[in-house]
């Protein structure tokens, strides 16, 4: 059997380690990562190996040559353009004329390849994937198998809400040469995204082998440091170069350890290195070859590459230092800092936790580094997007500098000359941030239109109507936090792929910069808001509404949102009484019974979400509200289909079909619902739009709200949230799926379990928050509660068991 090592990775998440080095050549205890892959293949009798290369290929060829020095024979296949994982292996088709094993050149594992090969042969498989359970599966391909180990479900890099297992694809495969029938030549093709789904669809023989042992894909800097610790801890079965001179103390040849040095196992010191008197190497310290650790220096849990000089009394705590770096006396470098190759750090420098310094930088004596030093200045606390949002403490985590970079990052992905829309609330700090964001956008050659003060629904609608290339809405939330929401040219919350692209641009400072005379223009067009108001009034009989003397009570926490909402209601003939401040639903409910208002509305701070109260103070339930929105959609929309969230019950589906309309079941997120409806203006995400049509409906029917609700197909439903850390969600979903193999289960954004006696329970991992939401529906409310509580208890037990295992 032959082998393939995929060694084309750039390792962008490992920068600055990989600025001048391909990821497979990053050292682990003085050996390149890829060398461990070669040794593993050789250990299992696989010595005829193809190596696919792309990024800095000469670094790999120059080190490994033809493989003779390592007891193998290497044949290289170079991609001039990226071809994807499958496309790169396709280049070696003529070489791979028998079954072969594919491994990664940038991962560390001690899997028993022979056991996996035997499994593959026994199954007569086309492909066998080595699988492994991991705490956080979001960055991998998630796998589900049946009892015969055949893969029945596969999803590459799922979102949190899509995770159905914590069992993932390790990127190690056994394959039959007929796999090449599924791979086109000279085109980018990926195994996980392109090839495996087709094999799965064809039922052509794709199996999952549950591998035992250690595996790490070394995808980020934290995993890179951890891999060193795991090697020294002997958690991974791999050969460590050097001699274990004492338990846990590893040294290569010609190491000098002077008098008074303290070594705390486990420690590794590379060849020809010197550790001067009274220096201390704490546990999990790695010093590369040709390095010098000076007198009284202390190093703890740190990785030093080759040729590093550490000055007297310097202190290193949990850091990574690339080759050729010089650290001056009394310099201090703290946790998770990373220094690129050949940097010069002068005396008395303090590098704070998490900072990254790109290669060949000089840091002057006495400096305190609280910002990363890359190609341009970059702050390590740039906002990180969660879904389509960035948030942080005002003027601490969210400063004008941070926001400017975020704007530049988003606009860098847009064509030069396009136009970007911005808006926000009425806070003075928000206005300051809008100007900063606008400047970042303009610097990329993109124009900016400022809507000034607007609620989110009106902002979305205007983007969609005018085809702006995208936009950002800013607001102050919860007193001291800034929230920035990003939208695409359709007015939809940006897709995950766009979010990742923005994160990459911001993280690596790869902004587009245009010539100074081609920067974008800036203009204010607050008059566009009137267009939104006019669209809300389409089909509304203001004369009828005014004649019925509607009195409406409106409550909210955001002045802009309440004012715009009230203005819309007044424009259709309502008399509006407003209240702005903290929301207490009990007080508002009682207040409704004492006022002369026919209906009450409570607004979320973005203007998207609406709570409705009857004249009698009854707070309309989520089930009643969904039925109400569906009914209004059926009567006011001319479209032939209705988007219905997955948690909605069967009676609503039947009700929709009674109008000869198609039901589109979809995830409950704003983006998915809007895509399904082909419209950014939906009742469940636009409070003003919903309120206007509700008042029109009640006026036309000449009914009070309570009468209207009693006529709708409202189902009993139980809903509860269960706290669960994000990195445990995959484990919970896998364990629940294993327990439910005999049940009728739908896997769409979580799992929906249909009960034999009727009704269902729907378990959804939240996309952004560390929670599960449990919905249950049954003929009787108490039955729904019992069903939900069963799964709530299951989740609590799984989390408790998992915590006990990791603390024991």
Buried (B, 14 or more C-beta within 10 A) or exposed (E): BBBBBBBBBBBEBBBBBBBBBBBBBBBBBBBBBBBBBBBBBBBBEBBBBBBBBBBBBEBBBEBBEEBEEBEBEBBBBBBEEEBBBBBBBBBBBEBBEEBBBBBBBBBBBBBBBBBBBBBBEEBEBBBBBBBBBBBBBBEBBBBBBEEEBBBEBBBBBBBBBBBBBBBBBBBBBBBBBEBBEBBEEEEBBBBBBBBBBEBBEEEBBBBBBBBEBBBBBBBEBEBBBBBBBBBBEEBBBBEBBBEEEEEBBBBBEEBEBEEEBEBBBBBBBBBBBBBBEBBBBBBBBBBBBBBBBBBBBBBBBBBBBBBBBBBBBBBBBBBBBBBBBBBBBBBBBBBBBBBBBBBBBBBBBBBBBBBBBBBEBEBEEEBEBBBBBBEEEBBBBBBBBEBBBBBBEBBEBBBBBBBBBBBBBBBBBBEBEBBBBBBBBBBEBBBBBBBBBBBBBBBBBBBBBBBBBBBBBBBBBBBBBBEBBBBBBBBBBEEEBBBBBBBBBBBBBBBBEBBEBBBBBBBBBEBBEBEEEEBBEBEEEEEBBEEBBEBBBEEBBBEBBBEBEBBBBBBBBBBBBBBBBBEBBEBBBBBBBBBBEEBEEEEBBEBBEEBEBBBBBBBBBBBBBBBBBBBEBBBBBEBBBBBBBBBBBBEBBEEEBBBBBBBBBEBBBEBBEEEEBEBBBBBBBBBBBBBBBEBBBBBBBBBBBBBBBBBBBBBEEEBBBEEBBEEBBBBBBBBBEBEBBBBBBBBBBBBBBEEBEEBEBBBBBBBBBEBEEEBBBBBBBBBBBBBBBBBBBBEEBEBBBBBBBEBBEBBEEBBEEBEEEEEE
